[in-house]
Amino acid sequence: MLRLTELKLPLDHPDDALAPAICRRLGIAADDLLGFTVFKRSHDARKKSAIVLIYQIDVELRDEATVRVRLKDDRQVMPTPDMDYRFVAHAPAGLKMRPVVVGTGPCGLMAGLLLAQMGFRPIILERGKAVRERTKDTWGLWRKHNLNPESNVQFGEGGAGTFSDGKLYSQIKDPNFLGRKVMAEFVKAGAPAEILYVSKPHIGTFRLVKMVENLRATITGLGGEIRFGSKVERLLVDDQQVCGVELAGGERIAAEHVVLAIGHSARDTFQMLHDAGVYIEAKPFAIGFRIEHPQTLIDRARFGPHAGNEQLGAADYKLVHHCANGRAAYSFCMCPGGQVVAATSEPGRVVTNGMSQYSRAERNANAALVVEVRPEDFPDDYRRNPLAGIDFQRHWESMAFIAGGGTYDAPAQRVGDFLAGQPSTALGSIEPSYQPGVHMTDLAACAPDYVIEALREAIPAFDRQIKGFAMADAVLTGVETRTSSPIRIKRGDDFQSINTRGLYPAGEGAGYAGGILSAGVDGIKVAEAVALAITGQGCPAN
């Protein structure tokens, strides 16, 4: 097959316009086109009055060889790459010791699924609950101010991504098309088929719940085992070689290969690993606030007269500004037509995040506006401690809890007041979506001075890109601290910890992913490394 890229058609083109457009582009007769598949569809909205759809299409031709020779210098026509996934190994007969996967976020689930598909019958340990029970606990915080520290937005089946927009795009390099494998498995588990071809695919929370349950059923059907309420409290190591894990109840599970896919909020586990001598280093992350606008404002700014078009859906944005104080301020995890949610996992702290349903039909758009934080920003006595970023996060989450009234309500401020440096006492025209509620105040007490300074500079700059972004009634809600892991559990080319053999740090918590898709891809890579190690085939190809 051939892949045709940059095929542009008007936004309102009829469904039957693709085939003639392919034939015109390739200079072939209609009966020479045997079939085609849309590989990717995106849009170009730079000219709002004439938005176009851009296709990448895999075509099957009657005489492909002739077309290839004729268009050999056309960089927009190329052979379709082989995207089929091939397993790197299969479990040997009589496998004595099963691999262990810790965590059931997208990284842990994909690692467990791949190991199960290769016949290794993994044991998957999750400190939280199954996804539907976890959902009830999460609503307990959102509706009743009741936090369950072991079952919330961060902990439980599906990981933090379950209560998010379900965004499935990433900027990682993926020469082996592992992202395609992740997407294909998600579709098998119930995700909409369109995620395989739209440019910025998403699933939404409600659909994610069912999809996660189906992935669990697939894993267990292949001989894997998933245990909920199974918190790993100790890593068992003998002469720098993993020999198992110990659970909170005292049970020990022997294992020579442990995949650590714990997510970015498993702070107690990070401490346990540090105490056990596993090499950990501090890394940069970002903190800031959530900002909410009417979704209609973003749609008009991005799509002009085509705002509301079904093909385009709810508009998103991605913004960055390099500030005078040397910091970068940027938007993160933008959720069109969504809501701001309570995402803390520790008592006495407030954390915000964003989520959307598949329809993206809520009245507000929200995104994190965050500023980079560097390890050198931590107080001097923290600099020798690789877990210093956790203490830093906790400090500002505690400040947000106090500023919000000490009830898990979040501190909030109108953008006009924030820019003027004065506290807010009342809402304007925009009603914030955060549950359980907000307390109007001054957010300057909830983040470092350089973050406040950077955001006060960045918001007017963003207004020059999206008219109305700095509207006085837009709402800021704090505090966003869990943008990425504050640590990296360093690993080598074999995907094992550089000083603890048999330990495979993976995904967001280990500092090797940022989002559902990249975490899933990392889960595949680590599962392959485990399979090759067990079967004695050496290191995987990165």
LOBA-873192 format. One record per residue (C-alpha): y, z, x. Coordinates in steps of 0.05 Angstrom, whole numbers, plus 5000, padded with zeros to 4 digits. Layout:
# residues N
YZX;...
END
This chain:
# residues 542
500050005000;507349925019;512850435010;519450164986;525450624997;532750624974;531350244910;537550384868;538250314793;543550534743;542851224713;541550944644;536550404664;530850274615;523750504631;521349794642;526749634694;522849874755;517649314760;522748744758;527149114808;521249194855;519548454850;526848254864;527248714923;520748454954;521947734934;515247664897;513047404830;511447904774;503947764777;503847924852;505448654836;498848984819;501549684809;506450214834;507450964837;514051334842;513651764904;520652054901;526652004854;533552274870;540652114849;547251944883;553052264846;558552144897;561751644850;561652044785;563251444741;557351054767;551651534785;545351174808;538051374812;534751254880;527251124883;521851134936;516050744908;508950604933;506949904912;500349544910;500948784921;496448184914;498347944984;501048545023;499948225091;504647645076;510148105050;509548555110;510447975158;516347695119;519848365115;517748635183;524948785202;526649125136;526949875150;526450025076;519549715071;513850055108;506450215102;505150805057;503051385101;496351715092;498052365055;490952575037;489253285059;483053385101;479954065114;479654235188;473254645184;467954935138;465055635139;458555705178;452355925141;451356675141;458556855157;458257595175;465457805169;470257525117;477557395134;482657845101;489357605071;494658125058;499557915003;499357444943;505957094948;505956344957;503956415030;498256895016;495756504956;495655834994;492356155054;487156475009;486155834970;485055415033;480255915062;476455934996;476255174992;473255165062;467955665042;470356295079;470556735016;476957115036;478557825013;485757814989;489458484984;495558594941;499359254937;502259084869;499358884803;496858244770;502457804749;502757964675;502458724686;507658634740;512058264692;512058864645;514059324701;519658854722;522358844651;522059604653;527559594706;531559034674;531559344604;530460094614;532960254685;525860454705;523660234775;516360214796;516660174873;509859844877;510759344820;517358974815;520858324834;518558394906;511458664900;505758394859;501757764847;505857144860;510857484906;518357474900;518256734883;515256874815;521957154791;526256594817;528155884800;521455654826;524955164873;520054734911;524254374962;525154515035;528154225098;522154385142;519053845185;512453655153;509153085191;502253245163;504553255090;502253965079;507854045027;504353504987;497953924989;501854524963;504954114907;498253804887;495054484882;500854734840;500054144792;492654284786;494455004769;499154794713;505854604745;509253994714;506953344747;514153144760;514553634819;510853104859;516552604855;523252904835;527853044894;529153774878;523054014839;522754684805;517855044759;521455644728;518956354720;514956304656;510855714681;509956044749;506456634716;500956194686;500455774749;499356394792;493756624745;490455954750;490755964826;487556644824;481856384780;480755804828;480256264888;475456744856;471356164829;470355934900;467856614922;474456934943;476157644922;483057894900;484258644897;490558914864;493359604878;490659544949;496159734996;494659665070;496960305104;493860215172;491959635217;485559785255;486059535327;481259615386;483759395455;489158945423;483958615377;484258715302;477959015275;480059165203;484959485156;485360155122;487860205050;492060755019;485961084988;482461125055;477760535046;476660125109;475159375109;472359085172;475658425193;476958055257;481857565225;487557855183;492957415153;499357815143;503257475086;507058085062;513857805043;520758005068;521158675031;514959035055;519159505098;513960065102;508859565127;513659315180;514460035203;506860125204;505959505247;511459725294;508260405301;501560055316;504759685374;505058995343;510658605375;516558525328;523558275342;530058305303;532857655275;539157435239;539657435163;545357435113;548457885060;553557785005;554057744929;551857324870;557156894837;556856654764;560556074732;559555714666;554155194678;558554684642;563854774696;558854594750;556054014710;563053714700;564953814773;558553474798;557152944746;563852804712;562852394648;555252424658;555053184652;549353384606;545252754620;537952904610;535852524673;540652934716;539353614684;543454224702;547654104765;546854504828;550854564892;550154734965;556454975001;558155215071;564655425104;565855615176;570856195175;576456385221;572857025240;567056625270;562256725212;559056205168;559356335093;554755935049;551455874981;544156064978;538656024925;542955674873;540055764803;542755264751;542755524680;539656174702;541056914708;542357444761;536657944765;535358644792;530958564853;530559234887;523959524909;526460204931;529260784891;536760914897;538560204917;541259584882;539258884902;540958234867;537257564863;537456954818;532356614773;531856064722;526855834671;524155114673;529354894621;535255164662;538655244595;542355914602;549955904597;551456114669;550255804737;549156304793;548256294868;548556774926;554856734968;552757025035;555257115106;550957115168;549157775200;546957815272;542858355307;548858515352;552558735288;548159355282;550660025310;549260135384;543560625373;539860105330;539959545381;533659775416;530059825349;527359155322;527459455252;534959585255;536259035204;532359425152;536760035161;542759575156;540359275091;538659955062;545560225077;549059685036;543959704980;545260454974;552760334973;551659834917;547560344878;553160854883;558560334866;554460124805;554260834777;547561064804;543360784746;541060114775;547059784742;550159314793;557359334818;561258724796;568258444804;572157854777;573457324830;580957364818;581058104832;576458024892;581157514923;587157954908;583858574938;584158984875;578559304834;576459004768;576859434706;574558934653;570958274646;574357624630;571557024595;564957014633;559557504612;555057694672;547557594662;545058164706;540458654673;540459244662;548059194666;554259174710;559659664729;566459354743;569259604810;571559374879;565959024918;569559134984;565759784991;559059434985;559058985047;561758985118;569058815128;567458155162;563257945102;568858095054;573957745098;569457125104;568157075030;575557145012;576856545057;570756145035;571556184959;578255804958;575255305007;569355194960;574355094903;576754464939;569754184933;568154434863;574354484820;574355154785;569755504834;575256024849;576756124775;579456824764;574257014711;568156804752;563957424766;561357694832;555358174829;552658564888;549158624932;544858044958;541158295020;534157995016;536057285036;530757275091;526657755132;530658175182;524958145231;520157645263;512957835280;512357355338;506256925343;503556415392;501255695386;494655955358;498656295301;496256985324;500857565343;502857495415;499958185431;494858325376;489057835372;486357685303;492957845268;496257225237;503457365217;505456865163;510756665113;517556965098;516057685117;513857485187;520057055196;516656365191;518656105123;524356115073;522455945002;516255784961;514655104991;515555295064;511655935053;505955545021;505955055079;505755625129;499955925090;496055275100;497555255174;495255975184;488955865142;487255275186;488255695248;483656235221;478355725203;478555405271;478256085306;472256305265;468555665278;470355655352;474255005350;480555245386;487855195367;490454775309;495354205319;502154455298;
END
